[in-house]
Each structure stands twice: as structure tokens, then as C-alpha cells.
């Protein structure tokens, strides 16, 4: 389906508002027309040319005279003028009532459309493949959610509304012109194709430039988000000057793109106005030729014709700008629709059963690669975890440990092989119920710019403040939380910026404790902490692991001495498995890693 058709479909829920806007625009145009029509009898009175009110030199004059005869017959010039002015003021007032109604209706449509687009896009991003986020800059997604959505609303509820309103105004004015002199009106219409051909050529150029501008803006937003998140790296590396220069190049390139786009977009209005002026001059000249008009027009009819023609110039200019406005908005919408067309992989199929965990979790010859043509990250991995066991994953960096544990909550799907929980393949289980069985404490703790309590209770809206406090105490977090300015109501800042690394980890552990899931996935990360923080975090982890089935990625082998099973990975394969003691006796990779760590520890102590 084309972008234009998809854009128009976004208005379907608001058909009632659209019809109301059309009715309001029609009535506003009709009353605007009354202000022109009423000028003919007024000018007749002013020029002293008013004859019998049932007659007139044009169809419009005759009709107006008949309509006003019951009101104006037998009145003096002053009284008749007062009545006409009253009708004129009333028509102006009613016109602006409907203009206001149309404007308010338009705002409701615009904001409803942009809300729906943002909601639809955000909801869709929650179910696309995780590798999409690895390949797409966050800044580009932010640009789509904010700027592109605003741009798209301008097309549907802004320019489309303008199209309807201006078309109605032009048609209303054309009817008035036709009733004054159909020959002059026809002459005016014959010149329209020339203008339309010129505008069409401009629109093709504008649409391409707008698409390029949207891409440049997405790139600029992505760079800005990336660099702002890397401020410590920039300062510690002393690269402020090069970053300044690079950013200057980016914004300069965007500036040039905007100027180039506006160079074409700004041409539509002056081209239309100059063309309309030439047409008006042609009409004035033609009005003096009886061969064209058929019969001479009175001064009041000529003035009314010229005023109506001039009044039509504004909606005509706006109408010729519609393709430009639509092209601008369609470029933003196209980027949104491109994102919405990304496959949704997180949607459960009908009939998938709820997950339960009472017996075991089995990996059966599981292999995985991130890309279809990429190398295997996991290769023929098989093992079983019984309920209540602690299973540790060790191995060098890049061995596939993190990928393995991310297959359990179905963040990724195995390329081949099968993972079963209590004998049921994971892909037959409802994702939500499966993930409710798991608590995850990652190496990179994710905290939101919200209160301490909200971060601990994230995903558990029914948790009470008392439950949050109990979890925090068990995670050794209650003491430092009490020292925060507003305690549990303290806003932590973006990514928990107000807390140290150890404090952030204890908040994450408190969250997992509150969740109280039977399976714990733990990416142990205590090695980067100071001694006191490490002690507090390790105590909290020990409490968290009690009476749970644990998959732990161990960075320090000393912490997995008491694991029921240790899996040693290298190159995506399990090269050893067993207990701490049996693996040391085997003298393989685990023994070498163990000896290297303890040698480094001894050297650090002696140094």
C-alpha cells in the first residue's frame, strides 16, 4: 500500500471530525460569499444606480435583488444601507464562528493522529527483533517518534484539511464569478493548466529534497544522542575539538539541505501570485471588450467580480502549496511506515500455553547465529538444569555465555536445536508467562529516570511500599536509600546517574528479589567494584540465589566454587563441565583460567 493511502487511512477513526470540519469549512465559505454578494446592492446604492430591485444586468444581480426586495423596498438609501451593513456584519460574524469551529476540529484531528502514530510506533518497537536495535541508531528512532510523527500529522489533518477548505472556498467563489460573468470565468479557468504544470514540476523536486532532509535529520539526531551519552569518554580522551568540528560539519550539511529544500518550496507561493496577477490583468482587459463579456457589466458587477477574483487568490495560493505540504509530511510518514513494516517477532501465536517450571530446563543441541550468513555464536550446545540447581557459565570473552542465557527468556530464537522447559519447547510457551518465571540481573544495570521505589517495583505495579522496603533491605540497599534526599521518592536521574556502580547493582538485585521468580539469570559483575561495595553486593546476591534455579555468568571463578554444575564455554561450544573440584583436577581450560586469575590476584596483593 502506498504511503499516501496509508496516511489517509490514519484518519479513518476520525471520520466524524473530518466531516464536521468539511461542514464548518463549507458554511464559512458560504458566508464569506455572502459578503461579496451583498456588495452589489450596496455599491448600487452608493453609486446611485439602484433601479427596481427585481432586475439586474447579471444573474447574480437579479437573484440578489429578488432576495433583498422584501427588506429594502420602500426604504430610503440610508435605511437600505444600514440593512445591508447589518447583513454584512452578520455574515462576517457567522463566517468566523465556523472558521473557529473548523480550526478547533482540525487541532483535535491533528493531535489525535500524531498520538495514534506515536503509540502505534512505540508499541511496534516493543515487539521487533532485538537485532533491529543493534543495527539502528536510537537517535533515528527518536526522530521518527517525535519529529517525523509531527511532520506526518501535518499531512493528514493539516494539509488535507487545507485542501478541503480551500477547494470549497474556490468552488464557492467560482459560483459567484459564474453568476456575474460566465465568459470571464471561463477565460480565467483556461489559464489554470499552465499553473498546474509548473507546480507539478516543483513538487517532484521538493518531495525528493524533503526525503533527503528527513534522513539527514535522523542522522543528526542519532549522532547527538550518541555523543551526549559518551560525554565522559569525550572529555577523558581530549577529543572535544574534533567532536566540535565533526558536529559543525553535520549541522552545516543539514542547514544546506534545508535551504535547498526551501529554495524549491518557497517558489510555489510567488509563482502562483505572479501568475494570478497576470490573469487578473487579463480579466480586467477582457471585461472592457463586449465581444468577450457578451454584454457590458455595470461598475458594481465589475467591482464585485474583481473582488471575488482577488479573494480567490489566497485559497488558490494555499491550494497550490498543498502538494508541497503533503510531500513534506509524506516523507516523515514514510520513515514511520518503514519502521512499522519491520517484522514483529515478539507476538505469541494463538494457542501457546502458559509456562510452568517444576522439573528442568534442557538445551538440546542448540546452535545460534545472529545473522543468516554469520558465524555460529553457539554450536551444538546440550545440557540440563534441574530445578533448584546453580549452574555457572565460565569461559573467555566472546565464548557465547551471554547469548546462551538470553535464549532462555526468548530474546533470541535458536538457529537449530531446541530448548525445553518441563519437556515443552520454549517456542510453544507464552512469552509473558515464561518471562514472569525469571528474574534478570545484568552486568549493565538499567535504571530509569524515576524514583527509587518505582525502579525497584518496575514491572510489578501492585507492589506495596512495604514490600519494596523489604526487598531493598535484603539487597543491602536500605541504608544508602535512607541517606538520599527524598529516600525512596528520590529521582535517580538518567540511567541512575545519582548512584554509584555498587548502589545501582543493589537496586537491580532488590528488583529481582521483589519479583521473586523461581529462575534467576545473573551476569555477575562485582570485579569492577571496590572491596566494601563488592562485599555488600555479594551478600545480596547470595540471598537472591537462595532457593532458586540460577544461571550465572561468572567473571570471577572464586564466586562459583559452590555451583552444582559449571559449564566451560569456548568458541560457542561446551568444552568442559563439572564441579569446581572435578574441573580443577581435569587440568583443562577451567584450570588454566583459574590459575591465571589467582596468579593475577597474588601479583596485585604483592604489588
C-alpha positions in Angstrom: 0.0 0.0 0.0 1.3 3.5 -0.9 2.4 6.0 1.7 -0.3 8.4 0.6 -3.1 5.8 1.1 -1.7 4.7 4.5 -1.6 8.3 5.6 -5.2 8.9 4.6 -6.2 5.6 6.5 -4.9 7.1 9.7 -7.9 9.5 9.6 -10.5 6.6 9.5 -11.2 6.7 13.2 -11.9 10.4 13.0 -14.3 10.5 10.0 -16.8 12.3 12.2 -14.4 15.1 13.0 -13.4 15.3 9.3 -17.0 15.6 8.2 -17.6 18.3 10.9 -14.5 20.2 9.6 -15.8 20.0 6.0 -19.3 21.2 7.0 -17.7 24.1 9.0 -15.4 25.0 6.1 -18.4 24.9 3.7 -20.5 27.2 5.9 -17.6 29.6 6.4 -17.1 29.8 2.6 -20.8 30.4 2.0 -21.0 33.2 4.5 -17.8 34.6 3.0 -19.5 34.5 -0.3 -22.4 36.5 1.2 -20.0 39.3 2.0 -19.2 39.6 -1.7 -22.7 39.2 -3.0 -24.1 41.8 -0.6 -21.7 44.4 -2.0 -23.6 44.6 -5.4 -26.7 46.2 -3.9 -24.6 48.3 -1.6 -22.5 49.7 -4.5 -25.7 50.4 -6.5 -27.0 52.4 -3.6 -23.5 54.1 -3.3 -23.3 54.9 -7.0 -26.9 55.9 -7.2 -27.6 53.4 -9.9 -30.1 51.3 -8.0 -33.2 50.7 -10.1 -36.1 48.3 -9.4 -34.8 45.6 -7.0 -36.2 42.8 -9.1 -33.9 43.5 -12.0 -30.2 43.3 -12.7 -27.7 43.2 -15.5 -26.3 39.8 -14.3 -27.8 36.6 -13.0 -26.3 37.4 -9.6 -27.7 40.9 -9.5 -31.2 39.7 -10.4 -31.1 37.0 -7.8 -29.7 39.3 -5.1 -32.3 41.9 -5.9 -35.2 39.4 -5.6 -33.8 38.1 -2.3 -33.4 41.6 -0.8 -36.6 43.1 -2.2 -38.8 42.3 0.8 -36.3 44.0 3.1 -35.2 47.0 1.1 -38.3 48.0 -1.0 -39.7 51.3 0.1 -36.8 52.3 2.3 -34.5 55.3 2.0 -30.9 55.0 0.8 -29.7 55.4 4.4 -32.1 52.8 5.8 -31.3 50.4 3.0 -27.6 50.9 3.5 -28.0 50.2 7.2 -29.8 47.0 6.5 -27.1 45.9 4.0 -24.3 46.7 6.5 -26.2 44.7 9.2 -26.4 41.7 6.9 -22.7 42.1 6.0 -21.6 42.2 9.7 -23.8 39.2 10.5 -22.3 37.2 7.6 -18.8 38.1 8.8 -19.6 37.1 12.3 -21.1 33.7 11.3 -18.2 33.1 8.9 -15.7 33.5 11.7 -17.8 31.3 14.1 -17.4 28.4 11.5 -13.7 29.3 10.9 -13.1 28.9 14.6 -15.1 25.6 14.7 -13.1 24.3 11.8 -9.8 25.3 13.4 -10.6 23.6 16.7 -11.8 20.4 14.9 -8.6 20.4 12.9 -6.4 20.6 16.1 -8.3 17.7 17.6 -7.7 15.6 14.4 -4.0 16.6 14.2 -3.2 15.7 17.8 -5.3 12.5 17.6 -3.4 11.4 14.5 0.0 12.1 15.9 -0.9 10.4 19.2 -2.0 7.3 17.3 1.1 7.2 15.2 3.4 7.6 18.2 1.5 5.0 20.2 1.4 2.6 17.2 5.2 3.0 16.5 6.2 2.7 20.2 4.1 -0.4 20.6 5.6 -1.9 17.4 9.1 -1.3 18.6 8.4 -3.4 21.7 7.9 -6.5 19.5 10.5 -6.2 16.8 13.6 -8.3 16.7 16.3 -7.2 19.2 18.9 -7.2 16.4 17.0 -4.3 14.8 18.1 -2.2 17.8 21.7 -3.3 17.3 21.6 -2.1 13.7 19.5 1.2 14.2 20.6 4.3 16.0 18.5 5.3 18.9 18.6 8.9 17.6 16.9 7.8 14.4 14.1 6.1 16.3 13.7 9.3 18.5 13.5 11.3 15.3 10.7 9.1 14.0 8.7 9.1 17.2 8.9 12.9 17.7 9.8 14.9 14.5 8.5 12.5 11.8 5.2 12.0 13.7 4.7 15.7 13.9 5.5 16.0 10.2 3.0 13.3 9.3 0.2 14.9 11.2 0.7 18.0 9.1 -0.2 16.0 6.0 -3.3 14.2 7.3 -5.0 16.7 9.4 -3.2 19.9 8.3 -2.6 20.0 4.6 -5.6 17.7 3.9 -7.9 20.0 5.9 -6.4 22.9 4.0 -7.1 21.1 0.7 -10.8 20.7 1.6 -11.2 24.2 3.0 -9.5 26.0 0.0 -11.3 23.8 -2.5 -14.6 24.7 -1.0 -13.7 28.4 -0.9 -12.6 28.3 -4.6 -15.7 26.5 -5.7 -17.9 28.9 -3.8 -16.1 31.9 -5.3 -16.3 30.3 -8.8 -20.1 30.0 -8.5 -20.2 33.7 -7.7 -18.0 34.6 -10.6 -20.0 32.4 -13.0 -23.2 34.2 -12.0 -21.6 37.5 -12.7 -20.0 36.6 -16.0 -19.6 33.0 -17.1 -17.4 34.2 -20.1 -14.8 35.9 -17.9 -14.8 33.0 -15.5 -14.2 30.5 -18.4 -11.4 32.7 -19.6 -9.9 32.5 -16.1 -10.2 28.8 -15.9 -8.5 28.2 -19.3 -5.2 29.5 -17.8 -5.2 27.1 -14.8 -3.5 24.2 -16.6 -0.4 26.3 -17.2 0.0 26.9 -13.5 -0.7 23.3 -12.5 2.1 22.0 -14.8 4.6 24.4 -13.3 3.6 23.5 -9.7 3.8 19.7 -10.6 7.4 20.1 -11.7 8.3 21.8 -8.5 6.6 19.2 -6.3 8.7 16.4 -7.8 11.9 18.2 -6.8 10.5 19.1 -3.3 9.5 15.6 -2.4 13.0 14.2 -3.1 14.6 17.0 -1.2 12.3 16.5 1.8 13.1 12.8 1.9 16.9 13.6 2.0 16.3 16.2 4.7 14.4 13.7 6.9 17.3 11.3 6.5 19.9 14.0 7.4 17.8 14.9 10.5 17.7 11.3 11.6 21.4 11.0 11.2 22.0 14.3 13.1 19.7 13.2 16.0 21.5 9.8 16.2 24.9 11.4 16.4 23.7 13.9 19.0 22.2 11.1 21.2 25.4 9.0 20.9 27.8 11.8 21.7 25.8 13.1 24.7 25.8 9.6 26.2 29.6 9.5 25.7 30.5 12.8 27.3 32.9 11.2 29.8 34.7 9.4 27.0 35.0 12.6 25.0 36.4 14.5 27.9 38.8 11.8 29.1 40.1 11.3 25.5 40.5 15.1 25.0 38.6 14.9 21.7 36.4 18.0 22.3 37.9 19.9 19.3 37.4 17.0 16.9 33.9 16.4 18.1 33.1 20.1 17.8 34.4 20.1 14.2 32.5 16.9 13.3 29.2 18.2 14.8 29.8 21.5 12.9 30.1 19.6 9.6 26.9 17.7 10.4 24.7 20.7 11.2 26.2 22.6 8.3 25.2 19.8 5.9 21.7 19.8 7.4 21.5 23.5 7.0 22.4 23.3 3.3 19.8 20.6 2.8 17.0 22.7 4.5 17.9 25.7 2.4 17.9 23.7 -0.8 14.5 22.2 0.1 13.1 25.7 0.9 14.5 27.1 -2.3 12.0 25.0 -4.2 9.2 25.0 -1.6 9.3 28.9 -1.4 8.7 29.2 -5.2 5.2 27.9 -5.2 3.6 31.0 -3.5 5.3 33.7 -5.6 4.9 31.8 -8.8 1.1 31.4 -8.0 0.7 35.1 -7.0 2.5 36.4 -10.1 0.5 34.1 -12.4 -2.8 35.1 -10.6 -1.9 38.8 -11.1 -1.3 38.3 -14.8 -4.6 36.5 -15.1 -6.4 39.3 -13.2 -4.9 41.9 -15.6 -6.1 39.8 -18.5 -9.6 39.6 -17.0 -9.8 43.4 -16.4 -8.8 44.0 -20.0 -11.3 41.4 -21.3 -14.0 43.0 -19.2 -13.8 46.1 -21.4 -14.4 44.1 -24.6 -18.1 43.4 -25.3 -17.1 40.6 -27.6 -15.8 38.7 -24.5 -18.4 39.7 -21.9 -21.4 39.4 -24.3 -23.0 42.5 -22.6 -21.5 45.3 -20.7 -21.1 44.9 -16.9 -22.2 47.6 -14.6 -19.5 49.2 -12.4 -20.8 47.4 -9.3 -20.8 44.0 -11.0 -17.3 44.6 -12.3 -16.0 45.6 -8.9 -17.7 42.5 -7.3 -16.1 40.3 -10.0 -12.6 41.7 -9.3 -13.1 41.5 -5.5 -14.2 37.9 -5.8 -11.3 37.1 -8.1 -8.8 38.7 -5.7 -10.4 36.9 -2.8 -9.9 33.6 -4.6 -6.1 34.3 -4.9 -5.4 33.4 -1.3 -7.0 30.0 -1.3 -5.6 29.4 -4.8 -2.1 30.0 -3.4 -2.7 27.8 -0.5 -4.1 25.1 -2.7 -1.0 25.1 -5.0 1.1 24.7 -1.8 -0.8 21.6 -0.8 1.4 19.2 -2.9 4.5 20.7 -1.2 3.0 20.4 2.3 1.8 16.8 1.5 5.3 15.8 0.1 7.0 17.2 3.2 4.7 15.3 5.6 4.7 12.1 3.5 8.5 11.9 3.8 8.2 11.8 7.6 5.3 9.3 7.4 7.3 7.1 5.0 10.0 6.7 7.7 7.4 5.8 10.3 5.7 3.3 8.0 9.2 1.8 7.1 9.7 1.1 10.9 6.1 -0.2 11.2 6.9 -2.7 8.4 9.7 -4.3 10.4 8.6 -7.9 11.3 7.1 -8.3 14.7 8.7 -11.3 16.2 7.6 -10.9 19.8 3.9 -11.7 19.1 2.7 -15.0 20.5 0.8 -17.4 18.2 -2.7 -18.3 19.2 -2.9 -21.3 21.5 0.5 -21.0 23.1 0.4 -22.4 26.6 1.4 -20.7 29.8 4.9 -21.6 31.1 5.5 -23.6 34.3 8.8 -24.7 35.9 8.7 -27.6 38.2 11.3 -30.0 36.8 14.0 -28.9 34.5 15.3 -26.7 31.7 17.0 -28.6 28.8 19.2 -27.4 26.0 19.2 -30.0 23.2 21.9 -29.5 20.5 21.3 -25.7 20.4 23.1 -23.6 17.8 22.7 -19.9 17.2 24.0 -17.2 14.9 22.9 -13.5 14.9 22.8 -13.2 11.1 21.9 -15.8 8.5 25.3 -15.7 7.0 27.3 -15.0 10.2 29.4 -17.3 12.2 27.9 -19.6 14.8 27.9 -18.0 18.3 26.7 -21.2 19.9 27.5 -24.6 18.3 25.6 -27.8 19.3 25.2 -26.9 23.0 23.5 -29.5 25.2 23.0 -29.6 28.9 20.2 -29.8 31.5 19.4 -27.7 34.6 17.3 -29.3 37.3 15.1 -27.1 39.5 17.0 -25.7 42.4 20.4 -26.1 40.8 23.0 -23.4 40.4 24.7 -23.6 37.0 27.7 -21.3 36.3 28.9 -20.4 32.8 32.6 -19.6 32.5 34.9 -19.0 29.6 36.9 -16.4 27.8 35.3 -13.2 26.4 33.2 -14.0 23.3 32.7 -17.6 24.2 28.9 -17.2 23.9 27.9 -17.1 27.6 25.6 -14.0 27.4 24.0 -15.2 24.2 23.2 -18.6 25.8 21.4 -17.1 28.8 19.5 -14.7 26.5 18.0 -17.6 24.7 16.2 -18.7 27.9 13.7 -15.7 28.1 13.4 -16.0 24.3 15.2 -12.7 23.5 16.5 -14.7 20.5 15.4 -17.9 18.8 17.9 -20.8 18.3 19.1 -21.3 14.7 18.8 -25.0 15.3 18.1 -27.4 18.2 15.6 -26.9 20.9 15.2 -25.6 24.4 12.6 -27.3 26.6 11.1 -26.3 30.0 9.4 -29.2 31.8 9.5 -31.0 28.4 7.7 -28.3 26.5 9.7 -26.4 23.7 10.1 -22.7 24.6 8.6 -21.6 21.3 5.3 -23.2 22.4 5.1 -21.2 25.6 3.6 -17.8 26.1 6.4 -15.3 26.2 4.9 -13.2 29.0 4.3 -16.1 31.3 7.7 -17.5 30.5 9.5 -14.3 31.5 7.4 -13.9 34.6 9.3 -17.0 35.8 12.6 -15.2 35.5 14.5 -12.5 37.3 17.4 -11.0 35.4 20.3 -9.1 36.9 22.5 -8.0 34.1 26.1 -6.7 34.1 24.9 -3.3 32.8 22.2 -2.3 35.3 19.3 -0.5 33.7 17.7 2.2 35.8 15.1 4.7 34.7 14.8 8.4 35.4 12.2 7.7 38.1 12.1 7.3 41.9 14.0 4.6 43.8 10.7 2.9 44.7 9.5 2.9 41.1 12.8 1.4 39.9 12.6 -1.4 42.4 9.0 -2.1 41.6 9.4 -1.8 37.9 7.1 -4.5 36.2 5.3 -5.0 39.5 2.7 -2.3 39.7 0.8 -3.9 42.6 3.9 -4.0 44.9 3.4 -2.1 48.2 5.9 0.4 49.7 6.5 -2.1 52.5 7.4 -4.9 50.0 9.7 -2.6 48.2 11.5 -1.7 51.5 11.8 -5.4 52.5 13.4 -6.2 49.1 15.8 -3.2 49.4 16.9 -4.3 52.9 17.6 -7.8 51.6 19.7 -6.3 48.8 21.7 -4.2 51.3 20.3 -1.1 49.7 18.1 0.3 52.6 21.0 2.1 54.3 22.1 4.2 51.3 18.5 4.8 50.2 17.8 6.3 53.6 20.6 8.8 53.0 19.2 10.0 49.7 17.4 13.4 49.9 13.8 12.0 49.5 14.6 8.4 50.4 12.5 6.1 48.2 11.0 9.1 46.4 14.3 10.4 45.2 14.6 10.7 41.4 17.7 8.8 40.3 18.4 10.7 37.1 19.0 9.2 33.7 20.4 5.6 33.9 20.6 6.1 37.7 23.3 8.8 37.4 23.0 9.8 41.1 24.1 6.3 42.3 27.5 4.5 42.3 28.0 1.3 40.4 27.5 -0.8 43.5 24.4 1.0 44.5 22.9 0.6 41.1 23.6 -3.1 41.3 21.9 -3.4 44.7 18.8 -1.6 43.3 18.7 -4.2 40.5 19.1 -7.1 43.0 16.2 -5.6 45.1 14.1 -5.5 41.9 14.8 -9.2 41.3 14.1 -10.1 45.0 10.7 -8.3 44.8 9.9 -10.1 41.6 10.6 -13.4 43.5 10.9 -15.5 40.3 11.9 -19.2 40.5 14.6 -18.8 37.9 17.4 -16.3 38.2 19.7 -15.2 35.4 22.7 -13.4 36.8 25.5 -11.8 34.9 27.9 -11.4 37.9 29.8 -8.1 37.8 31.4 -7.5 41.1 35.0 -7.4 39.8 34.8 -3.6 39.0 33.7 -2.7 42.5 35.7 -1.6 45.5 36.1 -4.1 48.3 33.2 -2.8 50.5 30.8 -2.5 47.6 31.7 -5.9 46.4 31.1 -7.4 49.8 27.7 -5.8 50.1 26.7 -6.8 46.5 27.9 -10.4 47.0 25.9 -10.7 50.2 22.8 -9.5 48.4 23.5 -11.9 45.5 23.9 -14.8 47.9 20.4 -14.0 49.4 19.0 -13.7 46.0 20.2 -17.1 44.9 18.7 -18.9 47.8 16.0 -21.5 46.9 16.2 -20.5 43.2 17.3 -22.1 40.0 20.3 -20.0 38.9 22.1 -19.4 35.6 25.1 -17.3 36.5 27.8 -15.9 34.2 30.8 -16.0 36.4 33.6 -13.4 35.8 35.4 -14.4 39.0 35.8 -18.1 39.4 36.1 -17.8 43.2 32.4 -17.0 43.3 31.2 -20.2 41.7 33.0 -22.7 43.9 29.7 -24.0 45.3 27.9 -24.2 41.9 26.2 -27.5 41.3 27.4 -27.5 37.7 30.0 -25.4 35.9 29.8 -25.2 32.1 33.1 -24.1 30.4 32.5 -22.5 27.0 35.0 -21.7 24.3 34.2 -20.7 20.7 30.5 -21.3 21.3 30.9 -24.9 22.4 30.8 -26.5 25.8 34.4 -27.8 26.2 34.1 -28.9 29.9 31.5 -29.4 32.5 31.5 -30.5 36.1 32.0 -29.2 39.6 34.8 -26.8 40.7 36.9 -29.6 42.2 36.5 -32.0 39.3 37.3 -29.3 36.7 40.5 -28.3 38.6 41.6 -32.0 38.7 40.9 -32.3 34.9 43.5 -29.7 34.2 41.8 -28.2 31.2 40.7 -24.7 30.2 38.9 -24.1 33.6 42.1 -24.9 35.5 44.1 -22.5 33.2 41.6 -19.7 33.8 41.5 -20.4 37.5 45.3 -20.3 37.8 45.6 -17.1 35.7 43.0 -15.3 38.0 44.7 -16.4 41.2 48.1 -15.5 39.8 46.8 -12.0 38.9 45.3 -11.8 42.4 48.6 -12.7 44.1 50.5 -10.2 42.0 48.0 -7.5 42.9 48.4 -8.3 46.6 52.2 -8.4 46.5 52.3 -5.1 44.4 
